[in-house]
């Protein structure tokens, strides 16, 4: 059934049940009140489960689940008054308990709002001399997310006691049940009180901003590594942190969202998170000359507008995917690529990136990847299956995990002497649920096979560690393939469209030395036998490796540092007179000239 229709039906049912309970309370009819109250309670459970956002919208209109719960309780009290089944003392106790229950909900909701608000600070820092850097440990997620719902569900005690009174004619348990209901509501709010007190003890945002200004002034960063994105994309900036630590130039990692700080890899580099654009625009960094961008996202504009900075797009991987020649890349002063293949991608795509703006810097991140070495006798041949995700566009040929994954893994598991390691992309299933389901199926197959096979989930181990432990890779067109070439080991690439081999390799240079797997899995068994044997593509891999990621004999880190220095020098020469004050003065002059022109009828 369509979710919208179901939501509308449940909302109508809730209205009818409340109307029915009102009629039963006035009549008075105990059975009518009980069944309508119970039905409303269950319908509320279903309504919130089906569409929580619609319930939030009703809450803004004054008809949320809290008010519906309170109304059901009030109507029970109305019935008790009309039916005259309780003493005045018991009635008073029940009324007080209902009010206390609603007060407990209000206390919890208010404290939760204050905790969330105080945790959303204007800045967060790591490795900078700023007071209050560490927030107190967050309350349990279930408490913040589901605490209000659980608190309100204690209403079932009142409904159950009402049923006992109506069915057995014994109303003595109703007032005690109401009191217990109210008492159960209090711990939810009290559980948040220590967190709020700890947050109130931290320095305020204005003081911390001033301290951050001083700390960054003292740091005098030459380079800013800028990142914006979702929590699932934090791996994009993580791939560059070790390089920033080795840069030997003052660097600041600038994050535009605070929510993924917990997923940020451990680093000694100074980190500053400024979520609000106004705070960034009013945060002077006069020493900075180079801004590096790892992703093409809208929030890049807030730093790109700084006139004193030269920009370079460095991406978060080198592959034949369209993301590696995105037309948006032409907004940067320079585009840094690993090898000649990166240059040729942009030139062939004709997306507006000029050849003179493309700089080859190698891939310094790949230094931890070890060269292929002889495998000790008797050890299994380890195949790493690391497919890419389905991507944001509807392209059935992007990932092999959906169409080929489970079958390939079954074949590998059935091959004697082969160990399988599966490492899915962190975004798998984000767009296409079928990809997520196929990934889970592969995990189940590996779990059923047992040791020595393994599934690496939730970034439990770095991808490059998995490279070093493997003897061969199976993947799709992605930066994983380009990075793996650094090892010199055999690799397989899925040719899901079934293109002719020469066409596929021409379109995707990273597959130039790969054993190809067709859309039906053809080529896997034969390629695996070849890779474990004579490995006829060994020499070709060396050529492709140099073309894609640069000569492995050269120090990529040295190339990267030189690229930073050259771009910083360009900033000094080309933009030494172009400060923010200059830009603002030019804008004022332009505005004045337009005003003068308008005054003369021009």
C-alpha positions in Angstrom: 0.0 0.0 0.0 1.2 3.5 -0.8 2.7 5.1 2.3 0.8 8.4 1.8 -2.6 6.6 1.6 -1.7 4.6 4.7 -0.7 7.7 6.6 -3.9 9.5 5.6 -6.0 6.5 6.6 -4.3 6.2 10.0 -4.7 10.0 10.6 -8.5 9.6 9.9 -8.7 6.6 12.2 -7.0 8.5 15.0 -9.6 11.3 14.6 -12.5 8.9 14.6 -11.2 7.1 17.7 -10.7 10.3 19.7 -14.2 11.4 18.7 -15.5 8.0 19.8 -13.7 8.2 23.1 -15.2 11.7 23.7 -18.7 10.3 23.0 -18.0 7.4 25.4 -16.7 9.6 28.1 -19.8 11.9 28.0 -22.3 9.1 27.7 -20.7 7.6 29.8 -19.8 4.1 28.3 -16.8 2.3 29.8 -16.4 -0.2 27.0 -16.6 2.5 24.4 -13.9 4.5 26.2 -11.6 1.5 26.6 -11.8 0.3 23.1 -11.4 3.7 21.6 -8.5 4.5 23.9 -6.7 1.2 23.2 -7.4 1.6 19.5 -6.0 5.2 19.6 -2.9 4.0 21.4 -2.2 1.3 18.8 -3.1 3.5 15.9 -0.6 6.1 17.3 2.1 3.4 17.3 1.4 2.6 13.7 1.2 6.2 12.6 4.6 7.2 14.1 6.2 4.1 12.7 4.8 4.6 9.2 5.6 8.3 8.8 7.4 10.1 11.6 7.8 13.3 9.6 4.0 13.6 9.2 3.6 13.2 13.0 6.2 16.0 13.4 4.2 18.2 11.1 1.0 17.5 13.2 3.0 18.4 16.3 3.7 21.8 14.8 0.0 22.2 14.4 -0.7 21.2 18.0 -1.9 17.7 17.2 1.2 15.7 17.7 1.5 12.3 19.6 2.1 14.1 22.9 -1.2 16.0 22.7 -3.1 13.0 21.4 -1.8 11.0 24.4 -2.8 13.8 26.8 -6.2 14.1 25.2 -6.9 10.3 25.6 -5.9 10.5 29.3 -8.1 13.6 29.9 -11.1 11.8 28.3 -10.5 8.9 30.7 -10.6 11.3 33.6 -13.9 12.8 32.1 -15.4 9.3 32.1 -14.3 8.7 35.7 -16.0 12.0 36.7 -19.2 11.2 34.7 -19.5 7.6 35.9 -18.7 8.5 39.5 -16.7 5.2 40.0 -13.8 6.7 42.1 -13.6 8.6 45.3 -12.7 12.3 45.2 -9.3 11.5 46.6 -8.6 8.9 43.9 -9.9 11.2 41.2 -7.6 14.0 42.4 -4.6 11.6 42.5 -5.4 10.5 38.9 -5.7 14.0 37.6 -2.4 15.0 39.3 -0.7 11.9 37.8 -2.0 12.8 34.3 -0.7 16.3 34.6 2.6 15.1 36.1 3.0 12.6 33.2 2.5 15.4 30.7 4.9 17.6 32.7 7.5 14.8 32.6 7.2 14.7 28.8 7.6 18.5 28.6 10.6 18.4 30.9 12.2 15.7 28.8 11.4 17.5 25.5 12.8 20.8 26.8 16.0 19.2 28.1 16.5 17.2 24.9 16.1 20.4 22.9 18.6 22.3 25.1 21.1 19.4 24.9 20.9 19.2 21.2 21.2 22.9 20.8 24.2 23.2 23.0 25.9 20.3 21.2 25.5 22.1 17.9 28.3 24.6 18.5 29.5 27.2 16.0 32.9 25.6 15.8 34.7 22.4 16.7 38.4 21.9 16.8 41.1 19.2 17.0 44.8 19.9 17.8 44.3 23.6 18.2 44.7 25.6 21.5 40.9 26.3 21.9 39.2 25.8 25.3 36.4 23.3 25.5 37.6 21.3 22.6 36.0 18.0 23.7 32.3 17.8 24.2 31.1 15.5 27.0 30.1 12.1 25.7 26.7 12.3 24.0 23.7 10.8 25.7 22.6 7.4 24.3 21.2 7.8 20.8 18.1 5.8 21.7 17.3 8.2 24.5 17.5 11.3 22.2 15.8 9.6 19.3 13.2 7.4 21.0 13.0 8.6 24.6 9.9 10.8 24.0 8.1 7.9 22.3 9.0 5.4 25.1 7.9 8.0 27.8 4.5 8.4 26.2 4.0 4.7 25.8 3.8 4.3 29.6 0.2 5.5 29.0 -0.6 1.8 28.5 -0.6 1.3 32.3 -3.5 3.7 32.6 -5.4 2.0 29.8 -4.8 -1.4 31.3 -6.0 -0.3 34.7 -9.1 1.2 33.1 -9.8 -2.2 31.4 -9.5 -3.9 34.8 -12.0 -1.4 36.3 -14.5 -1.7 33.4 -14.3 -5.5 33.0 -14.2 -6.5 36.7 -15.9 -3.5 38.2 -12.8 -3.1 40.4 -11.5 0.5 40.0 -9.0 0.5 43.0 -5.9 -0.1 40.8 -6.5 2.9 38.4 -5.1 5.7 40.6 -2.0 3.7 41.6 -1.4 2.8 37.9 -1.6 6.5 37.0 0.9 7.4 39.7 3.3 4.7 38.4 2.8 6.1 34.9 3.8 9.5 36.0 6.8 8.3 38.0 8.1 6.4 35.0 8.2 9.6 33.0 10.6 11.4 35.3 13.8 9.4 34.8 13.8 10.3 31.1 14.3 14.0 31.8 16.5 13.4 34.8 18.9 11.3 32.6 19.6 14.4 30.5 20.2 16.8 33.3 23.9 15.8 33.9 24.6 16.3 30.2 23.1 19.7 30.2 25.0 20.8 33.3 28.3 19.6 31.7 27.5 21.5 28.5 26.7 24.7 30.4 30.1 24.5 32.0 31.9 24.8 28.7 33.1 28.1 27.3 30.6 29.9 25.1 31.0 30.0 21.3 32.1 33.6 21.1 35.0 33.0 23.5 35.9 29.8 21.6 35.8 31.6 18.3 38.2 34.3 19.6 40.5 31.6 20.8 40.3 29.8 17.4 41.3 33.1 15.7 44.4 33.3 17.9 45.3 29.7 17.5 45.0 29.9 13.7 47.0 33.1 13.6 49.8 31.4 15.6 49.6 28.4 13.2 49.9 30.7 10.2 48.7 28.0 7.8 50.0 28.1 4.2 47.6 25.4 3.1 43.9 24.8 3.8 42.4 21.3 3.1 38.7 22.0 2.6 36.0 19.4 3.0 32.2 19.3 3.0 30.0 16.3 2.7 27.9 13.7 4.5 29.0 11.3 7.2 29.2 8.5 4.6 31.7 10.6 2.6 34.2 11.3 5.3 36.5 8.7 3.8 37.2 11.3 1.1 39.0 13.7 3.5 40.5 10.8 5.5 42.5 9.7 2.5 44.4 13.0 2.6 45.1 13.4 6.3 48.4 11.4 6.4 49.6 13.4 3.4 48.8 16.7 5.2 50.8 15.4 8.2 53.8 14.8 5.9 53.5 18.1 4.0 56.1 19.9 6.1 54.2 23.1 5.5 51.7 24.7 8.0 48.3 23.2 7.1 44.8 23.6 8.5 42.1 21.0 7.8 38.8 23.0 7.4 35.6 21.0 7.8 32.2 22.5 7.0 30.1 20.1 9.0 30.5 19.0 12.5 28.5 15.8 12.3 31.3 13.6 10.9 34.0 14.6 13.4 33.7 11.2 15.1 34.3 9.5 11.8 37.4 11.6 11.1 40.5 9.4 11.1 43.0 10.1 13.9 45.4 12.9 12.8 48.0 15.3 14.3 47.0 17.9 11.7 45.1 21.0 13.2 41.3 20.7 12.4 38.8 23.5 12.4 35.0 22.8 11.8 33.1 25.9 10.8 29.5 24.9 9.8 28.2 28.5 9.3 29.2 30.4 6.2 29.1 33.7 8.0 31.7 32.5 10.6 34.0 31.3 7.8 33.6 34.5 5.8 34.6 36.5 9.0 37.5 34.2 9.8 40.6 35.9 8.4 43.5 33.6 7.5 46.0 36.1 5.9 48.9 33.6 5.8 47.0 31.0 3.6 47.9 30.9 0.0 46.6 27.5 -1.2 43.2 25.8 -0.7 42.9 22.2 -1.6 39.5 20.6 -2.4 38.7 16.9 -2.2 35.1 17.0 -3.6 33.0 19.1 -5.8 30.2 20.4 -3.5 28.2 23.6 -3.2 29.8 24.8 0.1 33.2 25.1 -1.6 32.0 28.5 -2.8 32.4 30.0 0.6 36.2 29.6 0.4 36.6 29.9 -3.3 35.4 33.5 -3.0 38.4 34.4 -1.0 40.6 36.5 -3.4 43.9 35.8 -1.7 43.8 32.0 -2.1 44.7 29.9 -5.1 42.6 26.8 -5.4 43.5 23.3 -6.5 41.1 20.3 -6.9 42.8 17.2 -5.6 39.8 14.8 -5.5 39.5 11.7 -3.4 40.8 9.1 -5.8 42.0 8.6 -9.3 39.7 6.6 -11.6 38.0 6.4 -14.9 34.6 7.4 -13.4 32.9 10.6 -14.6 33.7 12.1 -11.2 37.3 12.2 -12.3 36.5 14.7 -15.1 33.6 16.6 -13.7 32.8 19.9 -15.5 32.6 21.7 -12.2 36.3 21.2 -11.8 37.0 24.1 -14.2 36.3 26.6 -11.4 39.6 25.8 -9.7 42.9 27.5 -10.5 44.6 24.1 -10.9 43.6 20.5 -11.1 46.0 18.0 -9.6 46.1 14.5 -11.0 48.2 11.4 -10.2 49.5 10.6 -13.7 49.3 11.3 -17.4 46.0 9.3 -17.5 44.4 12.0 -15.4 45.5 14.7 -17.8 44.2 12.8 -20.8 40.8 12.2 -19.1 40.1 16.0 -18.9 41.4 16.7 -22.3 39.3 14.0 -23.9 36.2 15.0 -22.0 36.5 18.7 -23.0 34.8 19.9 -19.9 36.6 23.3 -19.8 39.7 22.4 -17.8 42.7 23.8 -19.6 45.8 21.7 -20.2 48.1 24.3 -18.6 46.0 24.1 -15.4 46.5 20.3 -14.9 49.4 19.4 -12.7 50.8 15.9 -12.2 51.6 15.2 -8.5 51.5 11.4 -8.2 49.6 9.7 -5.3 51.5 10.3 -2.1 48.8 8.4 -0.2 49.9 5.2 -1.8 53.2 5.0 0.0 51.9 2.5 2.6 51.0 0.1 -0.2 53.6 -2.6 -0.4 55.1 -4.0 -3.6 54.2 -7.6 -4.5 56.4 -10.2 -2.8 56.8 -14.0 -3.1 54.0 -15.7 -1.2 55.2 -18.2 1.4 54.6 -21.8 0.4 51.4 -23.4 1.7 49.5 -20.1 2.3 46.2 -19.5 0.5 45.9 -17.1 -2.5 44.0 -14.2 -1.0 41.5 -12.5 -3.4 40.2 -9.1 -2.2 36.8 -8.2 -3.6 36.3 -4.5 -3.2 33.5 -3.3 -5.5 32.4 0.3 -5.9 28.9 1.5 -5.0 26.0 2.1 -7.3 26.6 5.9 -7.7 24.1 8.7 -7.8 23.1 8.1 -11.5 21.0 5.2 -12.7 23.8 3.2 -14.4 23.5 -0.6 -14.2 27.2 -1.0 -15.2 28.7 0.9 -12.3 28.9 -1.8 -9.6 29.3 -5.5 -9.9 28.0 -6.2 -6.4 24.3 -6.4 -7.5 24.6 -8.5 -10.7 27.7 -10.5 -10.2 28.8 -10.2 -6.5 27.2 -13.2 -4.8 27.8 -15.5 -7.7 31.5 -14.5 -8.0 32.0 -14.9 -4.3 30.4 -18.4 -4.4 32.8 -19.3 -7.2 35.8 -18.0 -5.3 34.8 -19.8 -2.1 34.5 -23.1 -4.0 38.0 -22.7 -5.5 40.6 -24.7 -3.5 43.5 -22.7 -2.1 41.7 -19.4 -2.4 40.9 -17.1 0.5 38.2 -14.5 0.0 38.2 -11.0 1.7 35.2 -8.8 1.0 35.3 -5.0 1.6 32.2 -3.2 0.4 32.2 0.5 -0.4 30.8 2.5 2.5 28.0 4.0 0.4 26.8 0.7 -0.9 22.9 0.6 -0.8 22.6 4.3 -0.3 20.7 4.8 -3.6 19.8 1.2 -4.7 18.5 -1.1 -2.0 19.3 -4.1 -4.2 23.0 -3.3 -4.0 22.7 -3.2 -0.2 20.9 -6.5 -0.2 23.5 -8.1 -2.5 26.3 -6.9 -0.2 24.5 -8.4 2.8 24.2 -11.7 0.9 27.9 -11.8 0.3 28.6 -11.2 4.0 26.3 -14.1 4.8 28.1 -16.4 2.3 31.5 -15.5 3.8 30.2 -16.0 7.3 28.8 -19.4 6.4 32.1 -20.4 4.8 34.0 -19.4 8.0 37.8 -18.9 8.4 40.0 -18.0 6.7 37.5 -16.0 4.7 36.6 -12.5 6.0 34.3 -9.5 5.5 35.7 -6.1 6.4 32.8 -3.8 7.4 32.5 -0.3 8.8 36.1 0.7 8.0 37.3 -1.9 10.6 40.6 -2.0 8.6 42.1 0.4 6.2 41.7 -0.5 2.6 45.5 -0.3 2.0 46.0 -2.9 4.8 43.7 -5.2 2.9 45.8 -4.5 -0.3 48.9 -5.6 1.5 47.4 -8.8 2.7 46.0 -9.7 -0.7 47.4 -11.5 -3.7 44.9 -10.2 -6.2 42.0 -7.7 -6.4 38.5 -7.9 -8.0 36.8 -4.5 -8.4 34.9 -2.2 -10.7 36.0 1.0 -12.5 37.0 3.1 -9.5 40.0 4.6 -7.7 40.5 1.3 -5.9 41.8 -0.1 -9.1 44.2 2.7 -9.7 45.5 2.6 -6.2 46.0 -1.2 -6.3 48.3 -0.8 -9.3 50.8 0.6 -6.9 51.3 -3.0 -5.5 52.0 -4.4 -8.9 49.7 -7.4 -8.1 47.2 -9.0 -10.5 43.8 -7.3 -10.6 40.4 -8.0 -12.2 37.8 -5.5 -13.4 34.2 -6.1 -14.2 33.1 -5.3 -17.8 29.4 -5.3 -17.0 28.3 -3.8 -20.4 30.0 -6.7 -22.2 32.1 -4.3 -24.4 34.8 -5.7 -26.6 38.0 -6.0 -24.6 39.9 -3.4 -26.7 37.0 -0.9 -26.5 36.6 -1.4 -22.8 40.4 -0.9 -22.2 40.4 2.2 -24.4 37.5 3.8 -22.6 38.9 2.8 -19.2 42.7 3.1 -19.2 42.8 1.8 -15.6 41.7 -1.6 -16.9 44.6 -1.7 -19.4 46.4 -4.5 -17.5 43.4 -6.1 -15.9 41.9 -9.6 -16.2 38.4 -8.8 -17.4 35.2 -10.3 -16.0 32.1 -10.3 -18.4 28.5 -9.6 -17.4 27.9 -13.3 -16.9 31.0 -13.8 -14.9 33.0 -15.2 -17.8 36.7 -14.8 -17.4 36.9 -15.1 -13.7 37.9 -18.8 -13.5 40.4 -18.5 -16.4 41.8 -15.2 -15.2 42.3 -16.6 -11.7 44.2 -19.5 -13.0 46.4 -17.2 -15.0 47.0 -14.8 -12.1 48.0 -17.7 -9.9 50.3 -19.1 -12.5 52.4 -17.4 -15.2 50.6 -14.1 -14.8 51.0 -12.9 -18.5 49.9 -9.3 -17.7 52.7 -8.6 -15.2 54.8 -6.5 -17.5 51.8 -4.6 -18.8 50.8 -3.7 -15.3 54.1 -1.8 -14.8 53.3 0.3 -17.9 49.8 1.0 -16.9 50.9 1.9 -13.3 53.2 4.6 -14.6 50.6 6.0 -16.9 47.9 6.2 -14.2 49.7 7.1 -11.0 53.2 8.1 -12.1 56.6 6.5 -12.0 56.8 4.5 -8.7 60.6 5.2 -8.6 59.9 8.9 -8.0 58.9 10.3 -4.7 55.3 11.4 -5.0 55.4 13.3 -1.7 58.2 15.5 -3.1 56.1 16.2 -6.2 53.2 17.1 -4.0 55.2 19.5 -1.9 56.6 21.1 -5.0 53.1 21.6 -6.4 52.0 23.3 -3.1 55.0 25.6 -3.2 54.5 26.5 -6.9 50.8 27.3 -6.3 51.7 29.4 -3.2 54.2 31.3 -5.3 51.5 31.9 -7.9 49.3 33.3 -5.2 52.0 35.7 -4.1 52.6 36.9 -7.6 49.2 37.0 -9.1 47.1 38.0 -6.1 49.4 39.9 -3.8 47.4 43.1 -4.3 44.0 41.3 -4.4 43.0 41.3 -0.7 39.4 41.1 0.7 39.7 44.8 1.4 40.6 45.4 -2.3 37.7 43.3 -3.4 35.2 45.1 -1.1 36.5 48.5 -2.3 36.0 47.4 -5.9 32.5 46.4 -5.2 31.8 49.7 -3.5 33.2 51.6 -6.4 31.1 49.6 -8.8 28.0 50.2 -6.7 28.7 54.0 -6.6 29.2 54.1 -10.3 25.9 52.3 -10.9 24.2 54.7 -8.6 25.7 57.7 -10.3 24.8 56.3 -13.7 21.2 55.7 -12.6 21.0 59.3 -11.3 21.9 60.6 -14.7 19.4 58.4 -16.4 22.0 56.2 -17.8 
